Amino acid sequence: MTDCLPEGREHGGGEFALTSYTTEGDPIVYYLRTAAGTNEVEVLVDSSQDQFGGGPGWRSITCTIAELSPDLLRDCMSRY
């Protein structure tokens, strides 16, 4: 995790993108966003290039995380 998400909570928002790959090699892109003055993390998931997933192309998840850490962000992303 970069510093952009915690700093975003203090200075008008932050965004971080992360790409993972399926077993078949298709990309799944996660966009994590924070806003100033809130404990919420919005996760936008783009699985539109997953040819074998069968799910929707885009999903949105919102998690409440008071203290940002890689483990808590991973837990939030796994709800997808």
BELKALIN-V783549 format. One record per pair of residues at least 12 apart in sequence whose ideal C-beta (glycine too) atoms are under 10 Angstrom apart, sorted by the first residue. I is the first residue (numbers start at 0). J is the second residue. D is the distance in whole Angstrom. If there is no record, write none. Layout:
# BELKALIN-V783549
I_J_D + I_J_D
This chain:
# BELKALIN-V783549
0_15_7 + 0_17_9 + 0_31_8 + 0_67_7 + 0_68_7 + 0_69_5 + 0_70_10 + 0_71_9 + 0_72_6 + 0_73_9 + 1_13_9 + 1_15_6 + 1_17_10 + 1_31_10 + 2_15_10 + 2_67_10 + 3_15_6 + 3_31_9 + 3_32_10 + 3_33_8 + 4_31_6 + 4_32_8 + 4_33_5 + 4_40_7 + 4_64_9 + 4_67_6 + 4_72_8 + 5_33_8 + 5_66_9 + 5_67_5 + 5_68_10 + 6_33_9 + 7_31_10 + 7_32_8 + 7_33_4 + 7_34_7 + 7_35_7 + 7_40_10 + 7_67_10 + 8_33_5 + 8_34_7 + 8_35_6 + 8_36_7 + 8_37_7 + 8_38_8 + 8_39_10 + 8_40_9 + 8_67_8 + 9_33_10 + 9_35_7 + 9_36_9 + 10_35_7 + 11_33_10 + 11_34_8 + 11_35_5 + 11_36_10 + 12_32_7 + 12_33_6 + 12_34_5 + 12_35_6 + 12_36_10 + 12_37_10 + 13_31_8 + 13_32_7 + 13_33_5 + 13_34_8 + 13_35_9 + 13_40_10 + 13_67_10 + 14_30_6 + 14_31_7 + 14_32_5 + 14_33_8 + 14_41_9 + 14_43_9 + 15_29_8 + 15_30_8 + 15_31_5 + 15_32_8 + 15_33_9 + 15_40_10 + 15_72_9 + 16_28_6 + 16_29_7 + 16_30_5 + 16_31_8 + 16_32_10 + 16_43_9 + 16_45_9 + 17_29_5 + 17_30_8 + 17_31_7 + 17_42_10 + 17_72_9 + 17_73_10 + 17_76_8 + 18_45_9 + 19_76_9 + 20_48_10 + 20_49_10 + 21_46_9 + 21_48_9 + 21_49_6 + 21_50_9 + 21_51_7 + 21_52_7 + 22_51_8 + 23_49_8 + 23_50_7 + 23_51_6 + 23_52_9 + 24_48_10 + 24_50_10 + 25_46_8 + 25_47_10 + 25_48_5 + 25_49_4 + 25_50_6 + 25_51_7 + 25_52_7 + 26_45_8 + 26_46_9 + 26_47_9 + 26_48_5 + 26_49_8 + 27_44_7 + 27_45_7 + 27_46_5 + 27_47_9 + 27_48_8 + 27_49_6 + 27_52_8 + 27_76_10 + 27_79_8 + 28_43_8 + 28_44_7 + 28_45_4 + 28_46_8 + 28_47_9 + 28_48_8 + 28_57_10 + 29_42_6 + 29_43_7 + 29_44_6 + 29_45_8 + 29_46_10 + 29_60_9 + 29_72_9 + 29_75_10 + 29_76_6 + 29_79_8 + 30_42_7 + 30_43_4 + 30_44_8 + 30_45_7 + 30_57_10 + 30_59_10 + 31_43_8 + 31_60_10 + 31_62_10 + 31_67_9 + 31_72_6 + 31_75_8 + 31_76_8 + 32_61_10 + 33_64_9 + 33_67_8 + 37_63_9 + 38_62_9 + 38_63_5 + 38_64_6 + 38_65_5 + 38_66_9 + 38_67_9 + 39_61_6 + 39_62_7 + 39_63_6 + 39_64_8 + 40_60_9 + 40_61_7 + 40_62_5 + 40_63_8 + 40_64_5 + 40_67_7 + 40_71_9 + 40_72_7 + 40_75_6 + 40_76_9 + 41_59_7 + 41_60_7 + 41_61_5 + 41_62_8 + 41_75_10 + 42_58_8 + 42_59_7 + 42_60_4 + 42_61_7 + 42_62_7 + 42_72_8 + 42_75_6 + 42_76_6 + 42_78_8 + 42_79_7 + 43_57_7 + 43_58_7 + 43_59_6 + 43_60_8 + 43_79_10 + 44_56_9 + 44_57_7 + 44_58_5 + 44_59_8 + 44_60_7 + 44_76_8 + 44_78_10 + 44_79_5 + 45_57_6 + 45_58_9 + 46_58_7 + 46_79_8 + 54_79_9 + 58_78_10 + 58_79_6 + 59_79_10 + 60_75_7 + 60_76_8 + 60_77_10 + 60_78_5 + 60_79_6 + 61_75_9 + 61_78_10 + 62_74_8 + 62_75_4 + 62_76_9 + 62_78_7 + 63_75_9
